[in-house]
Amino acid sequence: MSGGVDSAVAAARAVEAGHDVVGVHLALSRMPGTLRTGSRGCCTIEDSSDAQRAANIIGIPYYVWDFSERFKLDVVDDFIAEYEAGRTPNPCMRCNERIKFAALLEKALDLGFDAVATGHYATISTDAAGNRELHRASAWAKDQSYVLGVLTADQLAHSMFPLGATPSKALVRAEAAERGFSVANKPDSHDICFIPDGDTRGWLADRVGTQPGGEIVERDGTVVGNHDGARGFTVGQRRGLHLGSLAEDGRRRFVLEVKPATNTVVVGPREALAIAEIAGSRFTWAGVAPTHPEVAFECEVQIRAHADPVPAVAQVVRVAPEEGTGGTGGVELVIRPHSPLIGVSPGQTAVVYVGTRVLGQTTIDRTVSAVPVVTAA
């Protein structure tokens, strides 16, 4: 129970469905005095109090479990490491993967519980063979199946989403008001929960220090400006480049790539953000895997929580070892959209759908531009 309206209503519905329910709030902040500011922040002392009030009304036991150390190691430290590597991490995916449906679920099962129920908008169905599948919520505008794409078959077997069939968030708020929950009109939280002021670059600088300045270059290596530290730039960013003037062709420039090894930021025109292929070695299947994943299959790919799905072809491909490493190589999930994706960065998560079903996901390791680099003769 996060302290929001969704998890409060989900808990109430689970009780009415006949389940023996215990409310658990996760203490994830290492600063227990952290306060919530409007819709910014998450898992604060106000959220804990809101969750407890809802549990009291429902009539269920309520506990606060401290996962702050695990959250720091698996989510916050991972977030920092990814940025230092020039990638764009998704901490919400990591939290679901490593905290809510890993650490929390493991503890719940050890204590004799059968499942973790949350207020996510997604549905679980069972196929003819009895295998559980993760599907989009009935209300696509509120669908949260993307951030649950990291769930495995074992985790789906112990998960419940009581709000998945609800047509709209407005109905959930109305139900909360009828039940007397004080959180009925509480704003949804957004942004990164552990950076409530939204200043990612400042937050990183406080924890890992500032970087030396470096060069901003075009894709052909032409230097067009300077920066005061590559960390914190993200693919697709236009503001904050301070190039001083437009490029020779008169068009604005966008961040195309961040290279921490050389401390350079690569920029180019908007059309150069178009990506023809993405691939990642850290992929999982949400339920039963395709029978022959090495054979290309039609699907849809979604690269952000609120992005539209794009038709694509995907397949698992064996990768040769890097020359001189002596390794054995590995496998990648390679996804080729039928039309280019815009502004994709390594570190993001690509979730693969077949119809409404979440088939699986991968953390993007590499991208291939749809626009070749043109250099002067």
N, C-alpha and C positions, 0 to 999 in steps of 0.2 A: 504494500500500500504506500504509494509515493506521497500521498497527501493531496492528490488531485481528484477531480470529479470522476474520471474514468475508472481508476482502481477502486474507488469507494463503491460505485455502482456494480462493478464486476464482483466484488466481495459479497454484496447483498444478493446478487443473482445466484451466486454459487451456493449460498445458504438456502435460498428458496428452492434450488434444484435438489436439495437433500444431502448436500455434502457437509462433512464436518470441517469447518473452516477456521483457520487461525490467521489473523492479520499480522503481517511482518513488514516493518519499515526498515529500509537499509540505510544505515549511517555511513555515508561514503566520504564525507568531508573530513579532513584532518584538522579542521578548525570548527569545533562544535558550536561556536558562537556565530557562525555565518548566518547572515540575514538574507531574506528574499526581497528583491526589488521588483514589484510588479510581476511581469512574466519572465524576468531574468532570474537565474539561479534554480537550483533543484536540491532536494534532500536537505533542506535547511531545518532549523529548529521550528520555524513556523509550519513547515510541511509535516514534520513529525507530530506536532500538536493537532493539525488538521486531520491527519490519519487516525490518531487516537480517538478524536471526537466521533469520527465516522464509525469506527469499530465499536465504540460504546453504544451508539444508536442501533447498530446492527445486532449487538449482543454477542460479540465474539471476543475471544482472548486477543490481546495485542502485545506484540513484542518489538523491540528495536534490536536488530542484529548489526554489530559493528563489522563492516567489511572495508573500512577505510584503508587499512594496510594493503589488502589485496587489490583494491581499486587503484591505489597509487602505483603499485607495481605493474598491474596488467593493463591499465587504461592511461593514467597520467604519464608514467614513464615511457610507455609505448608511443604516446602522442608526441612527446619531446623528441624521442629517437627518430621518429618518422620525419619530423620537420628538419632535424639535423641532417637527414639523408636526402633532403630535397623533395620529399614526398608530401602528399596531402592526406593526412589520416582522417578516419571517421570514428571518433571516440564513442558515438552511440552504438555503432556496430560492435566495437570491442567490448563495451559494457554488457550488451546482450550475450555476446559469445562467451565471455570469460567470467562475468559476475552473475547476472540474473538467471541464466540458464546453464551455468556451470557451477560456480561456487555456492550460490544459493540453492540450486537444485540438488547438488551433492549433499549439502547439510540437511535439507528437507528429507531426502530419501533415507539418510542415515538415522534420522529421528522417527522414521516410520510413516511419513506422509507419502501420498501416492502421486501428487502432481503440484506444480506451481501454476497458479492462475494469475493472470495480469489483465490490465485494462487496455491492452493493445487491440487495435482494430484489424483483425485477421481471422480466418476460419481454418479449422482442421476437419478434413473429411477422411473417409476410409474407402479404399478401392475394393474391388471384388475379391481380392485375395486377403483382405484384412489389413493391408498396409496403410499407415496414416500418411496423409498428404497435407501440406500447407498451401492454403489458397488465399487470394485477395479477400478483403472484407466486402460485404454487399454494397457499402457506400464507398465508391472509388475515391471520392474527394477526400475522405478521411483514412483511406487504406494505409496501413502501416506494415504490410507484409515485407516491404523492402528491408526494413531494419531487423526483421526476423529471418532474413535469408541465410544467416549463419547457423541456424539450428540444424542439428543432425537428426537422423531417424530416431536414435535413442532419446534425444531431448524432446522431440515431438511426441513420443510415447508417454511423456510425463508433463505435458503442457495443456493448459486450458485457456481459451480466450472468449469469455462470456459475452463480449460486446460485438463479436464479429458479424452477427446477422442484423445489427441495429442499423436502420436506414440513414440516420444522421446524428451528428453530435448534439443538435438541438434537442432531440428526443432524450438523450442521455442526461442532459442538463435538466430537462423538465422532470424526468424521473427522480433525479437527485433532490430537486426542490420538494417533490411530493414526499420523499422519504425523510425530509427535514435535515438534509446534509448542508452544513454551512458552506461547503465548497461548490455548491451548485453553479455559481457564477464566477468561480475563481479562474483567472486567466491561465491559458495553457503556457507551460514553460517552453522556451526556445533558446537558441544559441547553445554554446558549449557550457554545460552545467558548472564546470569548475573554473570558467572564465566569465563570470556573470556580467562584467562591464564590456565584454566584447572586444577588448584590446588584446588580440592574440600576440602581436609582435611585442608589446610591452610586457605581457605575461612571460613570454619566452625569454626576453632579455633579463628579467629579474631572476630567472632560474638557471640559465646557462651562460649568461653574460652577453655582451655585445660582440658583433663580428667586425673584422676589419672591412674597409670598403673594397669594392671590386668593380668590374666593368659590366655594362649592359651592352650586349652585342646583338647584331642581326644573325640570322641563321647561317649566313656565309662567313661569319666571323668579324664583320665590320663593327668597330666600336662606335656606339652612338650615344653613350652616356656613362654615368657612374652611379653606384648605389652605396649605401652605408651598411650593407650586410644583406646577403642573399636570403637568409632565413626569414620566413614570414611572407615572402612573395608566393603567390599561388598562380597556377595556370589559369589563364583567362582574365587576369587582373589588368585593368587599364589605368586606374587612378594610382597616384603615388610613384609613378616612374620618373617624373621630373626630367623629361628629356629636353625640355626647353623649347622645342619646336616640333612640328610635324615632320615626317619622313619626306624624302625627296618627291615621292609620288603624292604627297599631300594628305595621306591617310594616317589615322591614329595607329599606334602600336599597342599590342597586347602581350602579356607574358605567355611565352610558349613552353618554356622549360626552365627549371632551376638546376644548376650544376654545382653542388656544394664542393666537389673535389677541386674545382678551379675557381670557386667563388664568383661565378658569372651567372647572369640572368639573360636568357635568350628571349628576344622579342621579335614580333613580326605582325603582318596585317591580320585582320580578323579571319580571313578565309584560311589562313595557315593553322588555325585552331581545329580545323576539320580533321577527324581521326578515322582512318579506314580499318584499323584493326587494333584490338586490345588483347592482352594475354596475361595470365597469372598462374603461378605454380601452387599457390596456397588456395586451392579450391575445395569445396565440400558439396555434398548433395543433400538436399532437404527431403529426406525420405529415400525411397528406392531410386538407385542410380539408373541411368539409361542402360539398356541391355548391351549396346555396343557404342560406348561414348566416343570411340575412335573414328566412327563413321559420322560425317557431318550431318547435322540435323537442324531443321528449322525451329526457331524460337523467337522470343523477344528479349531484349536486354534493357535494363534500367540502370542508370549510373548515379542517380541521386534520389533521395527520398521522395521528392516532389516532381521529378522529371517524368516526361511521358515515355512509355516503353517504345522501343524502336525494333522493327523486324530485323532479324539477323540470322546468321548461320553459325553454329558452334560445333566444336569437336575437341577431343583430347588428343594432343599431339606430343609425340616423344621428341625431346630436345637433345641434341648432341652435346657432349661435354665441352666446356671451353678449352681451347687449345692450350696445351702445356700444363693443365691442372691435374691430369691423371684421374679425373672424376669419371663417373659412370653416366652423367647426364641425368635427365629426369623427364617429367611430363608437365605440360601446360594445358590449361583450358584456354583455347584460342577462340575469340568471338569476332566475327566480321559483319558489321551492320550493313543492311542493304543501302542505307544512306548514311553519310558520315555523321559521327557524333561530334559535338562541339565542346571544346574546352575540357578534355579529359586529362587527368593527372595520375601518374603512378601513386599508389597509396589509396585511391578511391576504391569503392567496392562496386563491382558489376554483378547484379542479380539477374539470373536467367529465368524466364517464365515460359511455360507452354500453356497457352490459354490463360486461365486464372491461377494455375498452379505454379508455385515457386519450385523450380527444379533444383536450383543450387546457386552458388555464388563463388566469386574469386576476388581476392585483393589484386588490383591491377599492378603488375610489375613493369610492363612496358607498353608503349603505344607506337603505332605506325601512322605517320601523317598521310593524309590524302593528297597533299600538295607537295610536290617535289621541290627541293631547294634549287634555286636558279643562281648560278654564279657568273660573274663576268668572264668573257673570253680572254 
